[in-house]
Amino acid sequence: MKKLYIVQKNQDFEKILNEGKCEKNKSYVIYSLENKLPYDRFGISVSKKLGNAVFRNKYKRKIRSIIDNYKKNYINKKDYIIILRRGAIEKTYQELRDDFFNLITKV
């Protein structure tokens, strides 16, 4: 995923979390908010409560991979914050992908 497509600033994260629409399932919480850019941006958050840095980075890479593979299916000029939940830990990559795709279509 290019840096252009990543929500990087803390103030952008806060704005999306405070003003955005929220959808949840057992694996993810996704906040979304309209942006004025011609592309989508994504921010990924994995809590320290779920595991150490190696574990968190592993799951961030999985989520980035899912986003890159299915980005064409949901282009709608929004910013997304994706928060991983404890229910995602015991799931396979395919299950994570399916949960993500089902939830992103709701948003």
N, C-alpha and C positions, 0 to 999 in steps of 0.2 A: 504494500500500500504506500503510495507516495505521500510525502509530508503535506502536500497540498490538501489531501483529503482527511487530515487528522485535526481534531479540535485540540489545540495546544494550550491556549491561554486559560488560566484559572477563572478569570471573569466570564469567559464564554461557558465554561463548565457550570458555574454558578447560575448563570442566566438560564441555561437549558434546564437545569434541575429545578429551578424555582418557577419558571413560567411554562415549561413544556408539558406535553401530554404524556401520560405514563401508561404502559401496558406491562403485565407481568405473567410469567408462568413459573414452573418449578426450577427452570434453569437460568432464566434471565429476568432482568428488569430493564426495559428500554424506555428512555425519555426521548421525545422528539419535539423539535421546534422549527418552524419555517426560517429559512435564511434568505438573504438577497443575492446569493451566489448562484452561478449556473451549474453547480454540482453539489453532491451530498458530502457531508463531513461526518466523521465518526470519532468518538472518544470511547476508550475501553477502560473499565475499572475492575480490578480484582482485589478484594479485601485481604488485609494481612491475616485476618482470622482464618482464612481458608488454607493457608500454607506459607511456606517460605518463599524466597525470591525466585528460586528455580521453578517451583510449582506455578507461581503467578505468571512468570514469563512464558512458560509452556502453554498455559491456557490463553494468554493474550495472543500468542502466535497462532493457535488454533482458531480463535475468533477472527483474526485478521485474514487468515486463509479462507474462511467461510465467506467473509465480506468480499474478498477479491474474486472468488469464484462465482458469486451470485449478484454482483453489483449491478449488472445490466437489468435485472428483474425488478428493481425498485428505485429507479432514479426519479426523485420527486422534489429536489432542491430543499432538503431538510438537513438539520444537524441532529445527530443521534448520540446519546450517551448509553452505552451498553454496560450493565453491571452484572457480573457473574454471581449466581447464588449457590448456596451449598448443595442444592439438588443436582447440580451439573457435574459434580466430582465423580460420581460413579457411572456416568453415561459415556457411551462410545462417541467417536467423532460423528458418525452418521446420525445418531440421536441428537447430538448438539446441533448439527446442521438443520435437521428437521424442526427442532424446537425454535431455532432462530428464524427460519424461513416462515413458519406459522405465525410467529409473533410480529415479525417485521411487516407482514401483509396486513395485520390488524391496525398497525400504526399508520 
